[in-house]
């Protein structure tokens, strides 16, 4: 019996020790579970975005599949990229300046820029075309004395109305009506024999001696925006892809350009009529009145650049009014060509009358 009691006591002792160990282990694990810090969540770092380049930013802001970023390159040229649009002509390309030099223009390749190759020169007479919405143009420089020695003379052709009659129109305005067959032949000559067509801002820079223009340069203009211009002549201009200017009297008509190749410029708003002394209002009105009229015209056309004087009449008061309205140039009807140093407010012209065919044109422009 005693032995039995001793055995039971031993078993109870062993059981107690075991329970103590188990309880201690559970407590230790509980403490460890409470004390152990929770694992930190995995954080994926936010990638740093690469800033867009100026070209990429231009195109992103435009969000237009026809947008084209034009990049300018060349020694001493730091012009920022410019946004243009395919299907339109180049607009307001920069004309860099450098002391003692004339800018040679923009070209499709560095080689043509160095050679001043007119066939590869690009300006506002050319339609925008680019691959992957980007194009690079290359500029070059010419010493100012070399530019002057080139002796470039720029004829501004002045047309008025047009006729389909080879024998011409009747009446006292007969001379104003160019035969459309002659016009077609003349435009074909300009389009196929290597002529360069400057924009008005290029002509201004050329007059200042800041820009080189090729010797075979010509500007095509029409006065009055007569219906025969729209019906007969403008389609020929567009067909040959020739830049032309239509001088429009905005009180009489405000038609939109008939094609991208026709740019509208001012022939005044309502000064194409005689004043008190029988001459044009341009030489009868005060400078403030002239400026007010030209401001209306400029607002309608959306541009102030050059004005064609009605009847060719102008004087110093005219010039003051033109400048006051923010126009840089005025075109007369006086015969001649534009050269470096020409008075910008007295630009001469080559008037094209009925009966002047291709030979007559060549005698003026080559």
C-alpha angles and dihedrals in degrees: 000000000000090000089053092051092048090052093049091049091050092050091049089050092051091047091050093050090050092049090049091052092047092048092047091050092049091049092048092050091048091051091046091049092051095043098046111097117241114255113261116248116250110254119203109216115238109246116242111243116233109235115247117253117243089259093049090048092052092052094043092052092047094050089190126128089214093054117115125194110214116207120198123214137177142099112305092004117127103161115146120242114278130212117235132167129236114237091038133081120262108273128211098341109191122260106208120210131217128174113260093004139095118219110245098209136249122301140185095240137024090242094055090046092057091046093046087228107187092200090063097039117116127206143137091303091068130082116241114251126166142159121236087002093289136096132176121216123195126216133198141186136234125197110255093238091052089051091052091046091055086074096208115185118193118207117207106208114215119202127171123178130358136218136196090210112100088204091056133233127300127240137051093303091058091116092057093062111086114199106249091224089060090047092053091050092048094049091048089053092052093045097048106036102062106268121162118219112210123205119233093256088052090051090052092051090046091054088052090052090242096113135047116225122191115253091245096062125137138172120212118209140170125202125219100008091246117190089250088062091058096040102040115013107034093060090055091051090051093046091055092040093234122158111237136173124225112202103211131195097218096200088063102039140353103188117166116249110284090222141356088265094064118077120191120226134173126281084170126273101258109345098101093106138074124280129211096294094047094257125103123294087245088077097035103052129075120254092256091053091048091049092049092053093047091049090059090049092047092051092051094048095037094229139082110195116107134005128199110222112235109246086358090274117150142139138173092288088053091053092050091051093047092050091044089058090053100255116141101196140036125197121214131189093242112126120249145075133273117255136169107295097023114152103262091210092052106046113172125222146206104236116213113207133180111289095030104123132175095294091056091050093049090051087061104036106018 
